[in-house]
Amino acid sequence: MATDVAFDARHRGAPGLAHGGAISAACDDLFGFVLYLVQEIAVTRTLTVNYLAPVPLGQPHRITARLQRRQGRRLHLEATGTGHDDVTRFTAEALFLVVDREHFTPHGADADVLAMFNRPPEHR
């Protein structure tokens, strides 16, 4: 799975550069979409971002993420962030733990939980 992102002034860390937290959030968000592809309900256990080069604001970057492997309830994911100039600026690794839908019930309205996870089979 991949997405294109251009960090802007809202994501500023150092002058002209994206904040590491914004980069981390973008990776975690894309990992969440990978869960739909592998048809699992899971939560982030750990997330590690390796910042390899500065990420300039206003320049497009492609973040590509995939499931690396499964170990029981453990889903190991990885991502790469590459600039429009083909420079890899960051990588990320995450461990997600598969949970039951009921994990979310105490934290949101039942209707919200059901709407998020009870999709017709053709949309899973």
N, CA, C and O atoms as a DFTB+ gen file, in Angstrom:
496 C
 N C O
     1  1       0.850      -1.157       0.000
     2  2       0.000       0.000       0.000
     3  2       0.899       1.225       0.000
     4  3       1.962       1.225       0.622
     5  1       0.471       2.266      -0.698
     6  2       1.283       3.484      -0.768
     7  2       0.394       4.717      -0.724
     8  3      -0.790       4.673      -1.060
     9  1       0.996       5.806      -0.304
    10  2       0.330       7.099      -0.323
    11  2       1.360       8.169      -0.651
    12  3       2.549       8.018      -0.371
    13  1       0.889       9.230      -1.239
    14  2       1.740      10.379      -1.521
    15  2       1.386      11.490      -0.546
    16  3       0.212      11.763      -0.295
    17  1       2.418      12.130       0.001
    18  2       2.202      13.197       0.967
    19  2       3.229      14.298       0.721
    20  3       4.378      14.032       0.369
    21  1       2.796      15.521       0.911
    22  2       3.709      16.665       0.911
    23  2       3.481      17.373       2.239
    24  3       2.429      17.977       2.450
    25  1       4.439      17.304       3.115
    26  2       4.326      17.972       4.409
    27  2       4.360      19.481       4.169
    28  3       5.120      19.969       3.333
    29  1       3.520      20.219       4.920
    30  2       3.450      21.668       4.723
    31  2       3.756      22.389       6.030
    32  3       4.223      21.773       6.989
    33  1       3.497      23.677       6.068
    34  2       3.856      24.510       7.221
    35  2       3.252      23.988       8.529
    36  3       3.826      24.209       9.595
    37  1       2.122      23.310       8.469
    38  2       1.518      22.747       9.685
    39  2       2.386      21.644      10.284
    40  3       2.244      21.315      11.462
    41  1       3.280      21.071       9.484
    42  2       4.110      19.946       9.896
    43  2       5.559      20.357      10.157
    44  3       6.441      19.504      10.262
    45  1       5.798      21.649      10.259
    46  2       7.158      22.181      10.361
    47  2       7.837      21.786      11.671
    48  3       7.252      21.867      12.751
    49  1       9.077      21.361      11.539
    50  2       9.946      21.135      12.687
    51  2      11.007      22.215      12.639
    52  3      10.781      23.333      13.101
    53  1      12.144      21.894      12.093
    54  2      13.185      22.893      11.851
    55  2      12.771      23.714      10.622
    56  3      11.918      23.278       9.849
    57  1      13.359      24.878      10.440
    58  2      12.983      25.708       9.284
    59  2      13.079      24.943       7.954
    60  3      14.125      24.405       7.591
    61  1      11.952      24.920       7.254
    62  2      11.902      24.283       5.947
    63  2      11.799      22.776       5.947
    64  3      11.778      22.157       4.884
    65  1      11.734      22.168       7.136
    66  2      11.744      20.701       7.232
    67  2      10.548      20.175       8.027
    68  3      10.022      20.853       8.909
    69  1      10.139      18.968       7.697
    70  2       9.032      18.322       8.402
    71  2       9.481      17.872       9.791
    72  3      10.619      17.447       9.984
    73  1       8.574      17.975      10.741
    74  2       8.795      17.507      12.107
    75  2       8.762      15.985      12.123
    76  3       7.943      15.364      11.445
    77  1       9.654      15.396      12.901
    78  2       9.692      13.940      12.997
    79  2       8.385      13.329      13.473
    80  3       8.032      12.225      13.059
    81  1       7.665      14.028      14.333
    82  2       6.378      13.527      14.809
    83  2       5.346      13.442      13.701
    84  3       4.529      12.521      13.682
    85  1       5.376      14.398      12.771
    86  2       4.449      14.358      11.633
    87  2       4.782      13.185      10.725
    88  3       3.885      12.522      10.203
    89  1       6.068      12.931      10.537
    90  2       6.495      11.788       9.716
    91  2       6.052      10.490      10.381
    92  3       5.538       9.592       9.713
    93  1       6.249      10.389      11.679
    94  2       5.839       9.210      12.429
    95  2       4.331       8.983      12.333
    96  3       3.874       7.856      12.138
    97  1       3.560      10.072      12.474
    98  2       2.094       9.959      12.389
    99  2       1.658       9.499      11.006
   100  3       0.730       8.700      10.883
   101  1       2.317       9.993       9.969
   102  2       1.967       9.582       8.609
   103  2       2.226       8.086       8.413
   104  3       1.429       7.391       7.783
   105  1       3.333       7.602       8.950
   106  2       3.640       6.170       8.843
   107  2       2.614       5.333       9.602
   108  3       2.113       4.337       9.080
   109  1       2.302       5.737      10.832
   110  2       1.340       4.994      11.642
   111  2      -0.028       4.974      10.976
   112  3      -0.720       3.956      11.003
   113  1      -0.416       6.087      10.382
   114  2      -1.704       6.160       9.698
   115  2      -1.742       5.201       8.511
   116  3      -2.728       4.490       8.319
   117  1      -0.682       5.181       7.722
   118  2      -0.650       4.270       6.573
   119  2      -0.640       2.816       7.034
   120  3      -1.277       1.968       6.410
   121  1       0.072       2.520       8.113
   122  2       0.035       1.160       8.654
   123  2      -1.395       0.762       9.004
   124  3      -1.787      -0.387       8.805
   125  1      -2.167       1.699       9.520
   126  2      -3.569       1.420       9.823
   127  2      -4.352       0.995       8.596
   128  3      -5.237       0.144       8.693
   129  1      -4.045       1.567       7.454
   130  2      -4.726       1.168       6.224
   131  2      -4.262      -0.201       5.737
   132  3      -5.032      -0.919       5.100
   133  1      -3.028      -0.573       6.024
   134  2      -2.557      -1.917       5.678
   135  2      -3.409      -2.963       6.389
   136  3      -3.642      -4.048       5.856
   137  1      -3.873      -2.632       7.597
   138  2      -4.709      -3.572       8.349
   139  2      -5.979      -3.936       7.588
   140  3      -6.454      -5.068       7.678
   141  1      -6.534      -2.978       6.835
   142  2      -7.712      -3.291       6.027
   143  2      -7.371      -4.305       4.944
   144  3      -8.180      -5.180       4.636
   145  1      -6.187      -4.194       4.370
   146  2      -5.780      -5.132       3.323
   147  2      -5.588      -6.542       3.868
   148  3      -5.928      -7.523       3.207
   149  1      -5.041      -6.636       5.080
   150  2      -4.819      -7.963       5.661
   151  2      -6.017      -8.426       6.479
   152  3      -6.001      -9.514       7.056
   153  1      -7.053      -7.600       6.527
   154  2      -8.332      -7.923       7.179
   155  2      -8.161      -8.305       8.653
   156  3      -8.667      -9.326       9.118
   157  1      -7.433      -7.450       9.362
   158  2      -7.234      -7.653      10.793
   159  2      -7.571      -6.374      11.549
   160  3      -7.368      -5.269      11.045
   161  1      -8.083      -6.535      12.758
   162  2      -8.276      -5.430      13.684
   163  2      -7.081      -5.487      14.633
   164  3      -6.890      -6.480      15.334
   165  1      -6.290      -4.438      14.654
   166  2      -5.070      -4.460      15.458
   167  2      -4.748      -3.057      15.950
   168  3      -5.276      -2.067      15.445
   169  1      -3.874      -2.994      16.941
   170  2      -3.436      -1.718      17.511
   171  2      -1.914      -1.657      17.486
   172  3      -1.232      -2.682      17.511
   173  1      -1.401      -0.435      17.437
   174  2       0.042      -0.229      17.417
   175  2       0.634      -0.580      18.777
   176  3       0.185      -0.068      19.803
   177  1       1.625      -1.438      18.789
   178  2       2.360      -1.769      20.022
   179  2       3.659      -0.968      20.055
   180  3       3.969      -0.320      21.055
   181  1       4.416      -1.015      18.961
   182  2       5.631      -0.218      18.862
   183  2       5.739       0.359      17.458
   184  3       5.242      -0.216      16.489
   185  1       6.395       1.501      17.372
   186  2       6.633       2.164      16.092
   187  2       8.013       2.802      16.171
   188  3       8.287       3.614      17.055
   189  1       8.868       2.425      15.242
   190  2      10.217       2.970      15.178
   191  2      10.414       3.608      13.821
   192  3      10.186       2.973      12.791
   193  1      10.839       4.867      13.815
   194  2      11.122       5.566      12.564
   195  2      12.611       5.858      12.518
   196  3      13.185       6.377      13.475
   197  1      13.222       5.525      11.409
   198  2      14.625       5.829      11.167
   199  2      14.675       7.008      10.209
   200  3      14.287       6.889       9.047
   201  1      15.151       8.139      10.697
   202  2      15.241       9.355       9.894
   203  2      16.600       9.351       9.199
   204  3      17.638       9.506       9.843
   205  1      16.582       9.172       7.889
   206  2      17.818       9.001       7.129
   207  2      18.321      10.288       6.495
   208  3      19.524      10.460       6.298
   209  1      17.402      11.188       6.176
   210  2      17.750      12.468       5.544
   211  2      16.646      13.458       5.858
   212  3      15.513      13.045       6.109
   213  1      16.938      14.751       5.852
   214  2      15.904      15.748       6.108
   215  2      14.756      15.624       5.106
   216  3      14.960      15.295       3.938
   217  1      13.544      15.897       5.594
   218  2      12.337      15.834       4.755
   219  2      11.862      17.265       4.508
   220  3      11.264      17.884       5.389
   221  1      12.128      17.793       3.305
   222  2      11.754      19.179       3.015
   223  2      10.240      19.367       2.948
   224  3       9.512      18.500       2.464
   225  1       9.788      20.505       3.439
   226  2       8.373      20.861       3.319
   227  2       8.044      21.134       1.856
   228  3       8.894      21.584       1.087
   229  1       6.797      20.855       1.486
   230  2       6.294      21.207       0.168
   231  2       6.747      20.317      -0.961
   232  3       6.413      20.584      -2.115
   233  1       7.491      19.277      -0.678
   234  2       7.938      18.361      -1.724
   235  2       7.220      17.026      -1.573
   236  3       7.080      16.530      -0.455
   237  1       6.768      16.439      -2.665
   238  2       6.039      15.171      -2.565
   239  2       6.942      14.023      -2.122
   240  3       8.097      13.908      -2.534
   241  1       6.379      13.194      -1.282
   242  2       7.034      11.971      -0.831
   243  2       6.057      10.819      -0.957
   244  3       4.864      10.974      -0.693
   245  1       6.550       9.692      -1.352
   246  2       5.725       8.478      -1.410
   247  2       6.115       7.601      -0.234
   248  3       7.284       7.267      -0.044
   249  1       5.107       7.236       0.552
   250  2       5.315       6.294       1.652
   251  2       4.694       4.975       1.221
   252  3       3.512       4.907       0.884
   253  1       5.502       3.939       1.238
   254  2       5.053       2.601       0.860
   255  2       5.128       1.713       2.096
   256  3       6.157       1.671       2.769
   257  1       4.044       1.004       2.396
   258  2       3.985       0.162       3.593
   259  2       3.497      -1.227       3.222
   260  3       2.748      -1.415       2.263
   261  1       3.945      -2.194       4.010
   262  2       3.508      -3.571       3.777
   263  2       3.623      -4.387       5.060
   264  3       4.345      -4.035       5.992
   265  1       2.890      -5.477       5.067
   266  2       3.020      -6.455       6.138
   267  2       4.273      -7.267       5.839
   268  3       4.381      -7.883       4.779
   269  1       5.208      -7.268       6.763
   270  2       6.442      -8.030       6.585
   271  2       6.221      -9.495       6.950
   272  3       6.595     -10.396       6.200
   273  1       5.597      -9.726       8.132
   274  2       5.314     -11.100       8.555
   275  2       4.300     -11.101       9.700
   276  3       4.065     -10.082      10.350
   277  1       3.706     -12.280       9.926
   278  2       2.782     -12.504      11.034
   279  2       3.393     -13.532      11.974
   280  3       4.055     -14.478      11.547
   281  1       3.156     -13.324      13.259
   282  2       3.526     -14.299      14.281
   283  2       2.378     -14.353      15.272
   284  3       2.348     -13.567      16.219
   285  1       1.447     -15.249      15.078
   286  2       0.276     -15.304      15.943
   287  2      -0.482     -13.990      15.877
   288  3      -0.915     -13.574      14.803
   289  1      -0.646     -13.326      17.037
   290  2      -1.340     -12.028      17.082
   291  2      -0.455     -10.870      16.636
   292  3      -0.938      -9.747      16.496
   293  1       0.801     -11.117      16.416
   294  2       1.759     -10.053      16.086
   295  2       1.851      -9.848      14.572
   296  3       2.077     -10.785      13.807
   297  1       1.670      -8.598      14.176
   298  2       1.821      -8.212      12.776
   299  2       3.017      -7.272      12.683
   300  3       3.025      -6.205      13.296
   301  1       4.005      -7.665      11.931
   302  2       5.206      -6.848      11.745
   303  2       5.071      -6.115      10.413
   304  3       4.945      -6.739       9.359
   305  1       5.099      -4.780      10.473
   306  2       4.939      -3.966       9.274
   307  2       6.184      -3.128       9.042
   308  3       6.950      -2.856       9.966
   309  1       6.375      -2.721       7.786
   310  2       7.504      -1.864       7.456
   311  2       7.082      -0.854       6.406
   312  3       6.164      -1.096       5.622
   313  1       7.772       0.293       6.402
   314  2       7.453       1.361       5.447
   315  2       8.747       2.051       5.019
   316  3       9.763       2.022       5.713
   317  1       8.658       2.669       3.848
   318  2       9.762       3.460       3.310
   319  2       9.194       4.767       2.783
   320  3       8.166       4.776       2.108
   321  1       9.861       5.864       3.091
   322  2       9.469       7.185       2.601
   323  2      10.516       7.708       1.634
   324  3      11.673       7.907       2.006
   325  1      10.105       7.929       0.386
   326  2      11.019       8.333      -0.674
   327  2      10.556       9.647      -1.286
   328  3       9.373       9.831      -1.573
   329  1      11.501      10.553      -1.480
   330  2      11.184      11.831      -2.093
   331  2      11.015      11.721      -3.597
   332  3      11.320      10.689      -4.195
   333  1      10.521      12.802      -4.206
   334  2      10.321      12.825      -5.661
   335  2      11.644      12.692      -6.411
   336  3      11.661      12.417      -7.610
   337  1      12.745      12.888      -5.698
   338  2      14.080      12.761      -6.283
   339  2      14.678      11.364      -6.066
   340  3      15.871      11.152      -6.288
   341  1      13.842      10.418      -5.632
   342  2      14.232       9.024      -5.373
   343  2      15.177       8.849      -4.188
   344  3      15.813       7.802      -4.064
   345  1      15.281       9.842      -3.321
   346  2      16.081       9.720      -2.106
   347  2      15.195       9.149      -0.997
   348  3      14.143       9.708      -0.688
   349  1      15.625       8.036      -0.402
   350  2      14.907       7.472       0.738
   351  2      15.250       8.311       1.958
   352  3      16.404       8.366       2.382
   353  1      14.233       8.965       2.520
   354  2      14.464       9.886       3.631
   355  2      14.125       9.279       4.991
   356  3      14.635       9.734       6.015
   357  1      13.268       8.257       5.008
   358  2      12.954       7.610       6.276
   359  2      12.427       6.213       6.026
   360  3      11.881       5.913       4.964
   361  1      12.601       5.368       7.023
   362  2      11.997       4.043       7.036
   363  2      11.293       3.893       8.371
   364  3      11.582       4.628       9.315
   365  1      10.376       2.949       8.454
   366  2       9.666       2.706       9.711
   367  2       9.375       1.222       9.849
   368  3       9.180       0.505       8.867
   369  1       9.354       0.790      11.091
   370  2       8.955      -0.566      11.431
   371  2       7.945      -0.462      12.564
   372  3       8.067       0.388      13.446
   373  1       6.955      -1.334      12.529
   374  2       5.937      -1.316      13.586
   375  2       5.528      -2.732      13.936
   376  3       5.568      -3.644      13.110
   377  1       5.137      -2.882      15.175
   378  2       4.533      -4.111      15.645
   379  2       3.097      -3.775      16.026
   380  3       2.855      -2.915      16.873
   381  1       2.157      -4.452      15.402
   382  2       0.744      -4.305      15.728
   383  2       0.262      -5.597      16.365
   384  3       0.708      -6.683      15.995
   385  1      -0.652      -5.480      17.328
   386  2      -1.251      -6.645      17.971
   387  2      -2.704      -6.765      17.560
   388  3      -3.469      -5.807      17.673
   389  1      -3.084      -7.935      17.085
   390  2      -4.469      -8.197      16.702
   391  2      -5.324      -8.231      17.968
   392  3      -4.962      -8.871      18.956
   393  1      -6.461      -7.535      17.929
   394  2      -7.391      -7.484      19.057
   395  2      -8.801      -7.792      18.564
   396  3      -9.082      -7.735      17.367
   397  1      -9.674      -8.116      19.501
   398  2     -11.091      -8.289      19.182
   399  2     -11.760      -6.927      19.084
   400  3     -11.275      -5.943      19.643
   401  1     -12.868      -6.879      18.374
   402  2     -13.627      -5.637      18.245
   403  2     -13.999      -5.063      19.606
   404  3     -14.068      -3.845      19.772
   405  1     -14.238      -5.931      20.572
   406  2     -14.641      -5.506      21.902
   407  2     -13.568      -4.676      22.603
   408  3     -13.866      -3.976      23.570
   409  1     -12.338      -4.744      22.135
   410  2     -11.253      -3.935      22.695
   411  2     -11.602      -2.444      22.665
   412  3     -11.185      -1.686      23.542
   413  1     -12.366      -2.030      21.655
   414  2     -12.675      -0.620      21.457
   415  2     -13.972      -0.178      22.128
   416  3     -14.200       1.022      22.283
   417  1     -14.816      -1.105      22.523
   418  2     -16.131      -0.773      23.065
   419  2     -16.067       0.186      24.258
   420  3     -16.862       1.125      24.294
   421  1     -15.178       0.009      25.227
   422  2     -15.158       0.946      26.361
   423  2     -14.721       2.359      25.982
   424  3     -14.884       3.287      26.775
   425  1     -14.173       2.534      24.793
   426  2     -13.593       3.820      24.411
   427  2     -14.446       4.615      23.431
   428  3     -14.101       5.749      23.099
   429  1     -15.540       4.051      22.966
   430  2     -16.379       4.761      22.013
   431  2     -17.799       4.245      22.078
   432  3     -18.067       3.204      22.679
   433  1     -18.695       4.967      21.466
   434  2     -20.096       4.551      21.424
   435  2     -20.192       3.242      20.648
   436  3     -19.492       3.049      19.654
   437  1     -21.048       2.359      21.099
   438  2     -21.223       1.072      20.426
   439  2     -21.502       1.249      18.940
   440  3     -20.996       0.487      18.117
   441  1     -22.299       2.243      18.597
   442  2     -22.632       2.471      17.184
   443  2     -21.387       2.824      16.381
   444  3     -21.251       2.396      15.235
   445  1     -20.475       3.600      16.969
   446  2     -19.233       3.959      16.277
   447  2     -18.362       2.733      16.043
   448  3     -17.799       2.564      14.961
   449  1     -18.252       1.880      17.052
   450  2     -17.450       0.667      16.936
   451  2     -18.051      -0.252      15.876
   452  3     -17.332      -0.792      15.034
   453  1     -19.354      -0.424      15.920
   454  2     -20.006      -1.286      14.935
   455  2     -19.846      -0.735      13.517
   456  3     -19.600      -1.491      12.577
   457  1     -19.983       0.561      13.368
   458  2     -19.859       1.161      12.034
   459  2     -18.453       0.967      11.482
   460  3     -18.276       0.787      10.278
   461  1     -17.470       1.003      12.345
   462  2     -16.093       0.864      11.882
   463  2     -15.745      -0.570      11.494
   464  3     -15.025      -0.788      10.520
   465  1     -16.241      -1.533      12.231
   466  2     -15.803      -2.912      12.038
   467  2     -16.838      -3.853      11.434
   468  3     -16.478      -4.947      11.001
   469  1     -18.096      -3.470      11.392
   470  2     -19.114      -4.340      10.805
   471  2     -19.414      -3.884       9.378
   472  3     -20.440      -3.261       9.106
   473  1     -18.502      -4.206       8.493
   474  2     -18.683      -3.866       7.086
   475  2     -19.205      -5.101       6.375
   476  3     -18.901      -6.229       6.764
   477  1     -19.986      -4.885       5.337
   478  2     -20.416      -6.029       4.527
   479  2     -19.195      -6.763       3.980
   480  3     -18.159      -6.135       3.760
   481  1     -19.283      -8.064       3.756
   482  2     -18.123      -8.857       3.295
   483  2     -17.444      -8.272       2.054
   484  3     -16.224      -8.373       1.927
   485  1     -18.193      -7.671       1.146
   486  2     -17.564      -7.137      -0.075
   487  2     -16.686      -5.924       0.201
   488  3     -15.939      -5.501      -0.681
   489  1     -16.755      -5.342       1.421
   490  2     -15.941      -4.178       1.759
   491  2     -14.828      -4.501       2.751
   492  3     -14.150      -3.594       3.234
   493  1     -14.637      -5.762       3.056
   494  2     -13.592      -6.140       4.021
   495  2     -12.296      -6.375       3.320
   496  3     -11.297      -6.702       3.961
